[in-house]
Amino acid sequence: MSSPSSRVIIIKAEPIELCQLLKFSGLAATGGEAKSVIGAGQVLLNSVVETQKRKKIMGGDKVTYGEETLVVQVGG
């Protein structure tokens, strides 16, 4: 099994809710899909399963879903 690829995602302000981040980054097509996969325990926050849809994500956090990891940075 291959390790997840990672990419940096830049947010304008922190915090951002986990479900919003998945939608904004394109990992989930819709907000409903984002909430569903989070609730099903398919999303990791800093290598730990996260089921809180509205969990506050800050710069430096790593969010993994499927084969991709997002490294969150604040800027721009």
C-alpha positions, 0 to 999 in steps of 0.5 A, a space after each residue: 500500500 502506498 503512502 498518502 501524497 501530501 500537498 499544502 493548502 493555504 487558508 486566508 484565516 484560521 480557524 477553518 472547520 474541518 468540513 469546510 476544509 475538505 470541500 474547499 480543498 476539493 477532497 470532497 465534492 460537496 459539504 454533505 459528502 465532507 460531513 459524511 466521510 468525517 462522521 464515518 471516521 474516514 478522516 485523520 487529523 494529525 494522524 488521529 481519526 477525527 469525527 467532529 465535522 466542525 472541528 477547528 483546523 489551524 495552520 500546521 495541522 495535517 488532514 488526511 482523507 483517502 490517499 491525500 494529506 493536506 498540510 494547512 498553512 495560513 497566508 494570502 
